């Protein structure tokens, strides 16, 4: 226990490529909130478009910038977590080590003989 309080348990996920439980690299958790703000901004732009049309110098470039920003926001919002070891995309439904198989210590040769 540290002086600032109890340590948080790090989240773990199963990586299919590493065949192990790893610490994921998760995207920033607030992208969904920013996506909702962007949807609301598009609604405001739609309602105020006649007023914005009167100011061609400032409002229309601002409106275009807001519209173009939606693509990266949506991509960041829907990005799955990735493995911190091999960078494979992880399945969020297999969080916290579910579905972990025992690692195979020794692999048998293709011809069937035991090494």
Secondary structure as UniProt FT lines:
FT   TURN            3..4
FT   STRAND          13..15
FT   TURN            16..19
FT   STRAND          20..22
FT   STRAND          24..25
FT   TURN            29..30
FT   HELIX           31..47
FT   HELIX           49..53
FT   TURN            56..58
FT   HELIX           59..77
FT   STRAND          82..83
FT   TURN            84..86
FT   HELIX           92..94
FT   TURN            96..99
FT   TURN            110..111
//
